[in-house]
């Protein structure tokens, strides 16, 4: 007989999955899942019809993997549409924007790599919510 384990409070390497902090933004939210030397992993949720600012980072690159929904991605001069299980790479010092043109919430995993991963390494060129 196989005994099923209660997975409501699983921990990995002493880090409880319940301890993640979610930050709300006008376009949706993000949750930092893990952070270490030179990398950070986030779960990003973008509400239907919303988009992040057109931005750039001096100190990090980003890799986006779509979990569900539809992503419209601007990266430099290129614009593409991504669906679940598709991904794209955003090089350091490249202007980029993420948008949800769909009718359901866009959920993606973002992997950041770089020497500095702070939220203050965002240069905004255009923002729907008048943020600096």
VEXMI-473980 format. One record per atom (N, C-alpha, C): z, x, y; residue number from 1. Coordinates in pm, 1 decimal, padded with zeros to 6 digits, m for minus. Each point is the difference from the previous one (the first is absolute). Example, Ala and Ser with C-alpha at 12.3 -4.5 7.8 and 13.67 -1.06 7.14 Angstrom:
REM VEXMI-473980
(rec (00780.0,01319.0,m00569.0),1),
(rec (00000.0,m00089.0,00119.0),1),
(rec (00000.0,00090.0,00120.0),1),
(rec (m00072.0,m00035.0,00105.0),2),
(rec (00006.0,00082.0,00119.0),2),
(rec (00073.0,m00077.0,00109.0),2),
REM end
This chain:
REM VEXMI-473980
(rec (00000.0,00084.0,m00117.4),1),
(rec (00000.0,m00084.0,00117.4),1),
(rec (00000.0,00088.6,00123.9),1),
(rec (m00084.0,m00032.3,00095.6),2),
(rec (m00007.4,00075.1,00124.4),2),
(rec (00086.1,m00069.9,00103.4),2),
(rec (00088.8,00076.6,00062.4),3),
(rec (00086.4,m00054.1,00105.3),3),
(rec (m00065.9,00026.1,00135.2),3),
(rec (m00017.8,m00104.4,00080.1),4),
(rec (m00060.0,00014.6,00131.8),4),
(rec (00104.5,00050.9,00098.0),4),
(rec (m00040.5,00095.1,00082.4),5),
(rec (00089.3,00060.2,00099.6),5),
(rec (m00009.6,m00077.3,00130.6),5),
(rec (00114.0,m00023.2,00064.3),6),
(rec (00001.8,m00059.9,00132.6),6),
(rec (m00051.9,00104.7,00098.2),6),
(rec (m00114.8,m00027.4,00065.5),7),
(rec (m00061.7,00097.2,00089.0),7),
(rec (00023.4,m00032.4,00146.7),7),
(rec (00099.0,m00080.2,00031.7),8),
(rec (00021.8,m00040.4,00137.8),8),
(rec (00057.9,00110.2,00087.4),8),
(rec (00055.5,00103.8,m00058.6),9),
(rec (00058.3,00107.4,00081.4),9),
(rec (m00029.5,00135.6,m00063.6),9),
(rec (m00125.8,00024.5,m00033.2),10),
(rec (m00039.7,00125.6,m00062.2),10),
(rec (00006.0,00111.7,00103.2),10),
(rec (00047.1,00116.1,m00041.3),11),
(rec (m00000.1,00116.8,00087.3),11),
(rec (m00084.0,00109.2,m00063.1),11),
(rec (m00062.2,00081.1,00085.4),12),
(rec (m00078.0,00113.4,m00044.5),12),
(rec (00052.7,00122.9,00071.1),12),
(rec (00045.2,00098.9,m00076.6),13),
(rec (00056.5,00122.2,00056.6),13),
(rec (00110.7,m00032.6,00100.3),13),
(rec (00079.3,m00100.4,m00029.9),14),
(rec (00113.0,m00033.3,00085.0),14),
(rec (m00034.3,m00076.2,00125.8),14),
(rec (m00125.1,m00044.4,00015.2),15),
(rec (m00041.7,m00070.2,00120.6),15),
(rec (m00030.7,m00144.6,m00034.8),15),
(rec (00079.1,m00092.3,00049.9),16),
(rec (m00016.7,m00140.8,m00031.3),16),
(rec (m00121.5,m00056.9,00072.4),16),
(rec (m00081.2,m00077.9,m00070.2),17),
(rec (m00116.6,m00061.9,00062.9),17),
(rec (00040.9,m00105.8,00101.2),17),
(rec (00125.2,m00041.1,m00001.8),18),
(rec (00047.2,m00100.4,00095.0),18),
(rec (00036.1,00059.8,00135.1),18),
(rec (00003.1,00130.3,00013.5),19),
(rec (00043.3,00065.4,00123.1),19),
(rec (m00112.4,00030.7,00097.5),19),
(rec (m00121.2,m00044.4,m00025.5),20),
(rec (m00111.1,00027.0,00090.6),20),
(rec (00015.6,m00082.5,00126.8),20),
(rec (m00033.0,00061.3,00112.5),21),
(rec (00009.3,m00068.3,00128.3),21),
(rec (m00139.3,m00043.8,00042.3),21),
(rec (m00013.8,m00127.8,00030.4),22),
(rec (m00126.7,m00054.9,00046.2),22),
(rec (00005.5,m00014.1,00151.7),22),
(rec (m00104.4,00049.7,00065.8),23),
(rec (m00009.9,m00010.5,00145.6),23),
(rec (m00110.2,m00099.6,00033.3),23),
(rec (00032.9,m00094.8,00087.5),24),
(rec (m00094.0,m00103.1,00040.5),24),
(rec (m00079.3,00046.1,00121.6),24),
(rec (m00128.0,m00031.4,m00000.1),25),
(rec (m00089.5,00028.8,00110.8),25),
(rec (m00073.8,m00129.3,00035.0),25),
(rec (m00066.6,m00005.7,00115.8),26),
(rec (m00072.5,m00123.6,00037.1),26),
(rec (m00108.9,m00038.4,m00100.0),26),
(rec (m00055.9,00097.0,m00070.7),27),
(rec (m00108.2,m00022.4,m00094.8),27),
(rec (00048.6,m00027.3,m00141.9),27),
(rec (00129.3,00023.7,m00028.9),28),
(rec (00053.6,m00016.2,m00135.1),28),
(rec (00123.9,00083.7,m00018.2),28),
(rec (00001.5,00088.5,m00102.8),29),
(rec (00117.8,00083.3,m00024.4),29),
(rec (m00036.3,00120.0,m00086.2),29),
(rec (00093.2,00097.3,m00003.4),30),
(rec (m00014.0,00110.9,m00094.1),30),
(rec (00136.8,00035.7,m00054.9),30),
(rec (m00000.8,00048.1,m00123.3),31),
(rec (00120.6,00043.1,m00069.4),31),
(rec (m00022.5,00141.6,m00049.0),31),
(rec (00089.8,00091.4,00037.1),32),
(rec (m00008.5,00136.1,m00051.0),32),
(rec (00059.3,00001.4,m00140.1),32),
(rec (m00082.1,00034.4,m00097.8),33),
(rec (00041.6,m00001.5,m00140.2),33),
(rec (00059.9,00132.9,m00043.2),33),
(rec (m00055.9,00109.0,00052.0),34),
(rec (00048.4,00133.2,m00036.8),34),
(rec (m00045.1,00098.7,00105.9),34),
(rec (00082.3,00103.0,00020.8),35),
(rec (m00033.7,00104.4,00096.6),35),
(rec (00052.4,00133.0,m00050.6),35),
(rec (m00080.2,00102.3,00013.7),36),
(rec (00039.2,00134.0,m00041.5),36),
(rec (m00066.5,00101.7,00089.9),36),
(rec (00017.4,00125.2,m00029.3),37),
(rec (m00056.0,00107.5,00080.4),37),
(rec (m00152.8,m00008.2,m00001.5),37),
(rec (m00057.8,m00033.9,00114.1),38),
(rec (m00144.9,m00004.8,00013.6),38),
(rec (m00068.0,m00128.4,m00041.7),38),
(rec (00077.3,m00101.8,m00042.2),39),
(rec (m00063.5,m00127.1,m00037.7),39),
(rec (00092.4,m00118.6,00027.1),39),
(rec (m00062.2,m00117.1,00015.7),40),
(rec (00071.8,m00126.9,00014.4),40),
(rec (m00086.6,m00107.2,m00063.2),40),
(rec (00062.5,m00094.4,m00071.5),41),
(rec (m00071.4,m00110.2,m00063.6),41),
(rec (00051.4,m00131.6,00058.7),41),
(rec (m00092.8,m00083.3,00049.1),42),
(rec (00035.4,m00128.4,00060.7),42),
(rec (m00075.1,m00114.4,m00068.2),42),
(rec (00063.4,m00115.7,00000.4),43),
(rec (m00066.2,m00125.9,m00035.2),43),
(rec (m00025.6,m00068.5,00133.7),43),
(rec (m00126.2,m00030.7,00029.5),44),
(rec (m00037.5,m00062.8,00126.6),44),
(rec (m00052.5,m00139.4,m00026.8),44),
(rec (00048.0,m00097.7,00077.3),45),
(rec (m00047.1,m00138.5,m00008.6),45),
(rec (m00057.1,m00039.9,00135.1),45),
(rec (m00126.5,m00044.3,m00000.3),46),
(rec (m00066.9,m00041.6,00122.6),46),
(rec (m00032.0,m00149.3,m00012.2),46),
(rec (00047.3,m00076.5,00096.2),47),
(rec (m00021.9,m00145.0,m00002.0),47),
(rec (m00147.6,m00032.8,00023.6),47),
(rec (m00047.1,m00112.1,m00055.5),48),
(rec (m00140.3,m00040.2,00019.1),48),
(rec (m00036.3,m00007.6,00147.6),48),
(rec (m00116.0,00055.1,00035.4),49),
(rec (m00048.2,m00004.4,00137.3),49),
(rec (00061.1,00104.1,00092.6),49),
(rec (00083.6,00087.7,m00051.4),50),
(rec (00064.6,00101.2,00083.8),50),
(rec (m00052.9,00139.1,m00032.1),50),
(rec (00025.6,00092.9,00092.9),51),
(rec (m00041.4,00138.1,m00020.9),51),
(rec (00096.7,00094.5,00070.6),51),
(rec (00003.0,00121.9,m00049.0),52),
(rec (00080.1,00104.9,00060.3),52),
(rec (m00077.6,00059.2,00116.8),52),
(rec (00066.0,00080.8,00079.9),53),
(rec (m00067.5,00062.6,00113.0),53),
(rec (m00105.2,00099.4,m00047.7),53),
(rec (m00100.0,00023.4,00086.2),54),
(rec (m00093.1,00109.1,m00022.1),54),
(rec (00078.5,00125.0,00036.8),54),
(rec (00019.9,00089.4,m00096.3),55),
(rec (00094.6,00108.9,00019.2),55),
(rec (m00044.9,00128.3,m00067.2),55),
(rec (00079.6,00104.8,00023.9),56),
(rec (m00024.9,00130.9,m00058.4),56),
(rec (00135.1,00069.7,m00017.4),56),
(rec (00005.3,00093.9,m00095.1),57),
(rec (00121.0,00079.8,m00022.2),57),
(rec (m00038.2,00147.7,00003.6),57),
(rec (00077.4,00079.1,00072.5),58),
(rec (m00025.5,00144.4,00007.6),58),
(rec (00050.7,00074.5,m00122.2),58),
(rec (00102.7,m00054.1,m00066.2),59),
(rec (00071.2,00078.0,m00100.9),59),
(rec (m00008.3,m00053.0,m00142.6),59),
(rec (m00076.9,m00104.9,m00023.1),60),
(rec (m00006.2,m00053.2,m00136.4),60),
(rec (m00135.3,m00063.4,m00031.2),60),
(rec (m00030.5,m00003.0,m00128.9),61),
(rec (m00112.3,m00076.7,m00052.9),61),
(rec (00059.9,m00119.0,m00075.5),61),
(rec (m00083.2,m00099.1,m00030.3),62),
(rec (00047.2,m00118.3,m00071.6),62),
(rec (m00101.6,m00039.2,m00107.3),62),
(rec (00052.9,m00051.2,m00109.8),63),
(rec (m00083.1,m00053.9,m00107.4),63),
(rec (00047.2,m00143.6,m00021.0),63),
(rec (m00091.6,m00096.3,00009.3),64),
(rec (00034.7,m00141.2,m00013.9),64),
(rec (m00056.9,m00054.3,m00129.7),64),
(rec (00085.0,m00068.7,m00078.0),65),
(rec (m00041.1,m00064.3,m00124.0),65),
(rec (00029.6,m00149.7,00013.3),65),
(rec (m00102.0,m00083.3,m00010.5),66),
(rec (00018.1,m00144.4,00014.1),66),
(rec (00058.8,m00056.6,m00129.4),66),
(rec (00110.5,m00072.1,00013.0),67),
(rec (00063.8,m00066.7,m00113.7),67),
(rec (m00053.3,m00142.4,m00012.3),67),
(rec (m00003.3,m00072.3,00111.9),68),
(rec (m00054.9,m00136.0,m00000.3),68),
(rec (m00049.1,m00035.4,00139.6),68),
(rec (m00092.7,m00093.6,00004.6),69),
(rec (m00058.5,m00039.9,00126.6),69),
(rec (m00124.5,00081.3,00030.3),69),
(rec (m00045.4,m00010.9,00124.3),70),
(rec (m00120.6,00067.7,00047.0),70),
(rec (00035.0,00085.5,00120.9),70),
(rec (m00046.4,00124.7,m00000.1),71),
(rec (00024.0,00091.3,00111.9),71),
(rec (m00131.4,00035.1,00067.5),71),
(rec (m00002.1,m00012.9,00131.4),72),
(rec (m00110.9,00053.3,00078.6),72),
(rec (00052.2,00130.2,00059.7),72),
(rec (m00067.5,00110.0,m00029.9),73),
(rec (00046.9,00133.0,00039.6),73),
(rec (m00101.4,00065.0,00092.8),73),
(rec (00047.1,00040.3,00117.7),74),
(rec (m00078.3,00084.0,00089.8),74),
(rec (00055.5,00140.9,m00014.0),74),
(rec (m00086.8,00095.7,m00028.0),75),
(rec (00041.3,00139.8,m00012.9),75),
(rec (m00107.8,00084.9,00064.5),75),
(rec (00030.0,00053.6,00117.9),76),
(rec (m00103.5,00068.2,00076.5),76),
(rec (m00107.0,m00099.6,00038.5),76),
(rec (m00125.1,00030.3,m00033.1),77),
(rec (m00112.8,m00089.7,00031.2),77),
(rec (m00028.6,m00099.1,m00112.7),77),
(rec (00067.2,00014.5,m00112.8),78),
(rec (m00028.0,m00081.5,m00118.6),78),
(rec (00088.3,m00124.5,m00004.7),78),
(rec (m00058.0,m00113.1,m00039.9),79),
(rec (00073.6,m00124.6,m00022.3),79),
(rec (m00032.1,m00046.4,m00141.0),79),
(rec (00105.9,m00031.8,m00077.4),80),
(rec (m00023.5,m00049.0,m00136.0),80),
(rec (00101.0,m00106.7,m00036.4),80),
(rec (m00037.3,m00080.6,m00098.7),81),
(rec (00084.8,m00105.4,m00053.4),81),
(rec (00049.1,00044.5,m00137.1),81),
(rec (00131.1,m00009.1,m00021.5),82),
(rec (00059.0,00037.1,m00128.1),82),
(rec (00070.3,m00119.7,m00061.4),82),
(rec (m00007.3,m00010.7,m00132.0),83),
(rec (00068.9,m00105.1,m00075.1),83),
(rec (00105.8,00064.9,m00088.9),83),
(rec (00070.8,m00082.2,m00076.5),84),
(rec (00106.2,00049.5,m00088.1),84),
(rec (m00051.1,00112.5,m00089.5),84),
(rec (00082.5,00102.9,m00015.2),85),
(rec (m00026.2,00117.4,m00083.4),85),
(rec (m00104.2,00095.5,00059.2),85),
(rec (m00034.9,m00017.3,00127.6),86),
(rec (m00087.0,00094.6,00068.7),86),
(rec (00084.2,00078.8,00099.3),86),
(rec (m00049.6,00118.4,00037.4),87),
(rec (00078.4,00085.3,00088.7),87),
(rec (m00089.1,00073.9,00097.5),87),
(rec (00064.7,00060.4,00101.0),88),
(rec (m00071.0,00082.2,00096.8),88),
(rec (00093.3,00107.9,00052.1),88),
(rec (m00059.2,00104.6,00053.2),89),
(rec (00074.0,00114.0,00052.8),89),
(rec (m00022.8,00008.8,00150.8),89),
(rec (00108.2,00021.3,00075.9),90),
(rec (m00006.8,00016.4,00144.6),90),
(rec (00043.0,00142.9,00033.0),90),
(rec (m00095.2,00086.8,00037.9),91),
(rec (00036.6,00138.2,00031.2),91),
(rec (00086.4,00009.9,00126.3),91),
(rec (00077.5,00104.0,00007.3),92),
(rec (00080.3,00031.8,00117.6),92),
(rec (m00091.5,00009.0,00122.2),92),
(rec (00048.3,m00045.7,00116.0),93),
(rec (m00072.8,00006.5,00128.2),93),
(rec (m00127.3,m00084.5,00001.1),93),
(rec (m00004.4,m00106.4,m00081.1),94),
(rec (m00114.7,m00091.3,m00003.7),94),
(rec (00045.3,m00138.1,00046.2),94),
(rec (m00072.2,m00060.0,00093.8),95),
(rec (00036.5,m00134.8,00045.1),95),
(rec (m00020.8,m00098.0,m00115.4),95),
(rec (00092.1,m00096.2,m00011.2),96),
(rec (m00007.6,m00096.7,m00109.7),96),
(rec (00072.3,m00129.0,00035.9),96),
(rec (m00036.0,m00104.7,m00072.2),97),
(rec (00061.2,m00131.5,00018.7),97),
(rec (m00008.2,m00074.9,m00132.0),97),
(rec (00102.8,m00080.2,m00026.5),98),
(rec (00007.6,m00083.9,m00118.8),98),
(rec (00008.1,m00144.6,00045.4),98),
(rec (m00080.4,m00086.9,m00062.6),99),
(rec (m00004.8,m00141.1,00038.4),99),
(rec (m00002.3,m00087.1,m00124.6),99),
(rec (00059.1,m00119.8,00011.8),100),
(rec (m00007.2,m00099.2,m00106.8),100),
(rec (m00091.1,m00113.6,00045.2),100),
(rec (m00127.3,00001.6,m00041.1),101),
(rec (m00091.6,m00106.3,00038.1),101),
(rec (00009.2,m00121.5,m00092.5),101),
(rec (00083.2,00008.0,m00101.3),102),
(rec (00008.4,m00104.8,m00101.7),102),
(rec (00095.5,m00112.5,00035.4),102),
(rec (00023.5,m00087.5,m00098.3),103),
(rec (00087.4,m00116.2,00018.5),103),
(rec (00133.1,00015.4,m00072.8),103),
(rec (00014.8,00106.9,m00078.8),104),
(rec (00128.4,00027.8,m00064.4),104),
(rec (00053.2,00133.4,00052.0),104),
(rec (00126.9,00023.1,m00017.1),105),
(rec (00063.0,00123.1,00046.1),105),
(rec (m00063.3,00121.3,m00067.8),105),
(rec (m00029.3,00102.5,00079.1),106),
(rec (m00049.1,00127.9,m00051.2),106),
(rec (00120.7,00086.1,m00035.6),106),
(rec (00003.8,00050.0,m00121.8),107),
(rec (00106.3,00090.1,m00043.6),107),
(rec (m00064.5,00129.6,m00045.4),107),
(rec (00048.4,00111.1,00054.5),108),
(rec (m00052.7,00129.2,m00042.4),108),
(rec (00110.9,00103.3,m00007.4),108),
(rec (m00028.7,00105.5,m00071.7),109),
(rec (00089.5,00114.8,m00009.5),109),
(rec (m00062.6,00111.1,00083.3),109),
(rec (00081.4,00058.5,00086.5),110),
(rec (m00045.1,00111.1,00083.6),110),
(rec (00073.6,00126.3,m00042.7),110),
(rec (m00075.0,00104.8,m00026.5),111),
(rec (00059.2,00129.9,m00030.1),111),
(rec (m00033.9,00092.7,00115.8),111),
(rec (00103.2,00045.5,00069.4),112),
(rec (m00017.3,00092.4,00111.7),112),
(rec (00027.4,00141.6,m00048.6),112),
(rec (m00081.0,00094.5,00047.6),113),
(rec (00022.9,00141.6,m00027.8),113),
(rec (m00009.2,00076.3,00130.7),113),
(rec (00094.0,00093.4,00021.3),114),
(rec (m00008.0,00080.9,00120.0),114),
(rec (00129.7,00070.3,00031.6),114),
(rec (m00004.6,00079.6,00105.5),115),
(rec (00115.4,00079.3,00040.1),115),
(rec (00104.6,m00081.8,00074.2),115),
(rec (m00043.1,m00112.7,00061.8),116),
(rec (00092.0,m00086.9,00072.1),116),
(rec (m00042.9,m00143.7,m00023.0),116),
(rec (00093.1,m00087.1,m00040.6),117),
(rec (m00034.6,m00136.5,m00039.4),117),
(rec (00072.4,m00106.7,00082.1),117),
(rec (00050.5,00035.2,00116.5),118),
(rec (00073.0,m00094.5,00084.3),118),
(rec (m00089.3,m00106.6,00059.9),118),
(rec (00059.9,m00115.7,00028.8),119),
(rec (m00074.2,m00111.6,00060.1),119),
(rec (m00047.2,00032.5,00141.5),119),
(rec (00055.1,00103.5,00062.9),120),
(rec (m00041.6,00035.9,00135.6),120),
(rec (m00125.3,00088.1,00001.5),120),
(rec (m00059.2,00027.5,m00116.2),121),
(rec (m00127.3,00072.2,m00006.6),121),
(rec (m00114.9,m00100.2,m00006.6),121),
(rec (00002.4,m00096.7,00091.0),122),
(rec (m00106.7,m00099.9,00008.4),122),
(rec (m00057.2,00005.2,00140.3),122),
(rec (m00127.1,00033.1,00010.0),123),
(rec (m00072.7,m00006.0,00126.5),123),
(rec (m00081.7,m00128.6,m00005.9),123),
(rec (00034.3,m00097.9,00085.5),124),
(rec (m00070.7,m00128.8,m00000.7),124),
(rec (m00112.0,00001.6,00102.8),124),
(rec (m00120.0,m00037.9,m00043.9),125),
(rec (m00115.2,m00010.8,00088.5),125),
(rec (m00021.6,m00144.5,00045.5),125),
(rec (00035.1,m00096.1,m00086.6),126),
(rec (m00013.8,m00142.3,00029.9),126),
(rec (00099.1,m00076.0,m00086.4),126),
(rec (00065.2,m00102.5,00060.5),127),
(rec (00101.0,m00074.8,m00074.3),127),
(rec (m00001.3,m00146.1,00044.0),127),
(rec (m00010.0,m00091.4,m00097.0),128),
(rec (m00002.9,m00143.8,00028.7),128),
(rec (00132.9,m00050.7,00055.7),128),
(rec (00107.3,00077.1,m00016.5),129),
(rec (00133.9,m00045.1,00036.6),129),
(rec (00056.4,00078.0,00118.8),129),
(rec (m00086.6,00070.4,00073.2),130),
(rec (00035.1,00073.6,00122.9),130),
(rec (00110.1,00102.4,m00020.5),130),
(rec (00004.6,00062.4,m00118.9),131),
(rec (00097.3,00107.6,m00023.1),131),
(rec (m00059.6,00130.5,00048.8),131),
(rec (00085.1,00090.5,00041.2),132),
(rec (m00044.3,00132.4,00048.4),132),
(rec (m00010.0,00097.1,m00113.9),132),
REM end
